[in-house]
Amino acid sequence: MSVLEKISPNEMISLEDKHGAHNYHPLPVVLAKGKGVYVWDVDGKKYYDFLSAYSAVNQGHCHPKIIGAMIAQAQTLTLTSRAFFNDKLGIYEEFITNYFGFDKVLPMNTGAEAVETAIKICRKWAYEVKGIPENEAQIIVCDGNFHGRTTTIISFSNDESARKNFGPYTAGFVKIPYDNIGALEEVLKTNKNIAGFLVEPIQGEAGVYTPATDYMMQVKNLCNSHNVLFIADEIQTGIARTGSLLSVCGDCTCQNACERQETYATPDILILGKAISGGVYPVSAVLANNAIMNVIKPGQHGSTFGGNPIAASVAIAALEVVNEEHLAQNARRLGKIFREKIGEFIKTSSIATLVRGKGLLNAIVINDEEDSDTAWNICMSLRDNGLLAKPTHGNIIRFAPPLVINEKELLDCITIIIRTLKQFEK
Ligand SMILES: *Cc1c(COP(=O)(O)O)cnc(C)c1O
């Protein structure tokens, strides 16, 4: 008998409970298959996926082009390490730097690693280019940030469960309120040892907080004028999710990170992950121009898997799909419909108080205490009604379908969401 012999969903959940660390609290649904905007559980029940693996599966589940690229490369060459050259990395590096408009890329695997990489580049630049005294460099971050789970990154989180009892914490971070340009200006004016400002253009994990429309542009200008690196963490907001290739592209809908100065709040360091591989393989990237990236010399940073041939092949395919299928345009158009229709419903609703977001990264705020389980219960009912979503912070539910969703499917989903919310009206 094989260990993969068919067992019941409840038994599968028990196995995870018994043998896996309890570092997540999953919604009780056991998925076995995915295709496009749909996932199926082990009993064959079909759901719309409105989480998209935290916006990693923007191109849809098991996209044939991306899977094809992965299979072909997996059968040819998987990993060489960076001790040798491989015949895919250079091609990928040229492709991704042209795609996003930067001189250079440093390839990593997970989002947190890419954030760590950006922090290291920023500090090294501060000492070797800007001339900040050794060990004095500070990086500004925002209240409510989410940048990953390493010891350094959680050091500047204000989520107690992410932080508590994981100290001692890494020093060198200054926290300011999000979407508050005055607070940023104040620190930049008074603190001479600021090396960079690390920020999410929309705070996803915190509950899809969208800042003022000109916030990012003001951030860029302030950072430039103070010789401080503007570091954009677009791991969740990038790759067409918010209706443009990058969230910092603003209202520009062209299919690359162009140089349109009036809309594009060009970061000095751009951090990408998640959908850069369409969710089929861990791929992350840090992009910057030569004046910054060249501070990194051989032996000073690296990763065994970073830039491996499978990652390179998969990422090229995944980024091509974004252009070929006009995912940014689709996210922009359908996102407007989503907020319009849900907004109309909310006018008459006592259970939902607000819909906010950009493109197809949206959230509905539920009318209850932060620590109530209403949002969780709504997600359980959504599941029963064929749609999977998850609360982010307490009473906020994030809605982020794969960007390959079409209008008919979206309208169907809006019907499910409104019907479900109505079951909870007070
Ligand atoms: C998911 C995420 C990360 C961390 O990525 P991992 O691949 O989970 O390490 C960092 N920043 C943002 C904004 C994210 O959404």
The ligand as a Gaussian input file, in Angstrom:
#p B3LYP/6-31G(d) Opt

LIG

0 1
 C        4.621000      37.794000       0.935000
 C        5.368000      39.031000       1.157000
 C        6.709000      39.020000       1.589000
 C        7.436000      37.751000       1.956000
 O        7.519000      36.835000       0.905000
 P        7.852000      35.296000       1.238000
 O        8.011000      34.673000      -0.127000
 O        6.687000      34.739000       1.991000
 O        9.094000      35.265000       2.031000
 C        7.358000      40.235000       1.737000
 N        6.737000      41.395000       1.478000
 C        5.450000      41.453000       1.067000
 C        4.812000      42.774000       0.794000
 C        4.715000      40.276000       0.920000
 O        3.439000      40.326000       0.561000

